[in-house]
Amino acid sequence: MMEQTIKSVLLAVALVSCGVGEDPRYNSTDMLERPPVLPRNRQAGDADCCDDAVIPKKRHKKGLEDDVYLGQSTPLHIKLKQPFDNAWLTLGLALKQSEIRITDHERDKGLYYVAYHAGSIFESLGSLLKVEPKTVLYVLKVEPDGVETKISAVLASAMEQSSGLEKGRYDDEADDDAEELLYKVFETLRDDLEE
């Protein structure tokens, strides 16, 4: 124990002796190298910065976040901050990830035909009873809107319903759930889209 006390005292003395005394070399910055002073040829009123470079936005981990929003006018529509070509591909990806079945598409017209059945209490009951729900066909229209792209949804016509889905699989008395479909697509685009 005595030996340990002596070691502790010696260690304390050594630490104190390291801090005693001041070396004047460490108090002055006069000997440090300084960067050169460059002349400025600036006129009054000139902008402080002339660099037009744009810092690229950090890509989102999941979803488009602020790059997608719901339009303010009626009927309800989605706005994507992407040109038509990119928005077409992005929407197709979102539909697949939402498990909304694409029955047909016409890219030159900007139309996706999708089979969609709005979720309800009866859907979960039907799955327990092994009854397959009837499906409704909707048309998603993708159209350029300036530098952005607008996506809207409408219930397909009766003729499109009968030709787009297998006979007996569509619900000819279905409610128009186009807004619900758009909300589902919007939430996938905003929050869950994976590239």
N, C-alpha and C positions, 0 to 999 in steps of 0.2 A: 504494500500500500504506500509505503514511503517512496518507493521507486516511481510509482505512478504520479505522485504529487510533484516530485522533482521534475519529471518529464513535462508536466502541465505548466510548471513555473518557467522552465526553459523555453517552451513553446510560446508562452505569453511574452517573454522578454524578446524573443526573436521577432515576433510580430510587431511589437512596439518599436523596435529598433529600425524596422523597415520603413516606418512612417515618419521617423524623426528626420528633420532637416528638409530644406527646400532647395531644389535645383532650379536656378533662374532660367535655365534653358526651356523648362516646361511651362513657364508663365508668359512667355512672349511669343507672338505669332509673326514678328517682324521678319524672320528668316524664311518663312514659308513662301513658295512660289505663287504668284497671283496670275489669273488669266489676263490676256491682253485686252485693252479697251479698244473697241472698234468704233470708228467714226459713224455717226448716223446722219444720213442725208434725207431727212424727213421734213416735209412741208407741214405747215399748220393745217389741221383738218384731215390729214391722211389717216387711214385706218391703221389700227395697231397691228393687225395681222393680215397678211396677204396670202395665206395658205388656204386654198379652196378644197383641201382634202376632206373627205367625209369619213368619219369613223363608222365602220360597219356595226350594225346592231348585233348584240349578242343573241344567238339563236336560242329559242326556248327549248327546255328539255322535253316538255310534253305540251302539246296544244299550241295554238297560235296566239293566245292571250289577246293583246290589243290589236292584232292584225285582222281580227274578225269582229263584227258587231252587228246588231240588229238595226235595220233601217227604221227611221222615225215615221215614215208615211205608211198609210194602209193601202193595200193589204200588206201583211207582214212579209218581210224579206230579209235576207242575210246579205251583208256587204263584206267582201273579202278584199283586203288591201294587196291584191295581186292582179297581174294582167290575166286576160281570159285563158290563155294556154295553161298557165300555172294553176289557176283556179279550177279548171276542168279536171286536172289530175288530182289536185288536193281534195276536191269534192268526191271523186271516185274512191280515193283512199279512205275518206271519212265514212262513206257509205259502207265499205267493206268492214271497217273496224266497228261500225255500229250494228253490224249484222243485218243491214237492210239490203234485201235482195234486189239487184239490178236486173230487170227483165229484158231491157233493150236500151239502146242509146243512139242518138243521132248527133254526132259531134258538130257537123256543119250547121245544124240548127240550134245547137246548144241545149239539147234535151236529154235528160235521163228519165227512163221509165222505171219506177221502183215499186215493188210489192211491199206494202206496209200494213201491219195490223196494230192499232193503238193498244197499249197495255191497259188492262183493266182487272178488276177482281175476278171477272168471269174467265179471263185467260188462264189464271193460275188454277182455277177450278177445272177448266177444260183439260189442262195438262195432267191433272190427277186422274181424270176419267179417260185419258187417252183419246180425247176428241181434238182433232186438228182445227184450229181457228180459221175462219174464213178470212181471206186477204183482200185488200183493196189496192188498186193500182193508182199511183200518183205520178204526175209529170213534174219533174224539177227542171226549171228553165234557168240556164246559165247565160248571162248576157253582159257584155262589157258596159261599164258605166264610168266613162272618163278613164282615169288610171286604175280604178277599182273594178270589181266584178260584182254583179248583183245576182242573187240566187232566190228564186221564188218557187212556190209549190201550189199546184192545183189538183183537184180530183180529176182523174182521167175520165173521158166521156164513156158512155155505155158501150159504144163500139170498141173503143180501146180496151175497156175492161174485159169484154168477151174475147177479144183476139189476143190480148196480152197475157192472160192467165188460162190455166186449164179449166175446162168447163166444170162447173160445180165447185170450184175452189175459191171463187170470188164472191163477195157479199154485195148483192145488187141493192140492198137497202141500208148500206153502211152510212154512218155519219161522216161528214167531211172533217177529217182530222189533219188537214194540211198544215195547220198552225202547229199542232203537236209534233208532226213530222219535222217541220222546220226547227222547232225548239230542240228536238233530239239531235238533229244534224249540227245545229249551232253549238250545243254543249260539247259534242264530240270535237268539233273544229277548235273551239276555244280551250278546252281543258284536257282532252285525252288523245289528240291526234299524235301518232308516232310516225316518224319518217322512216 
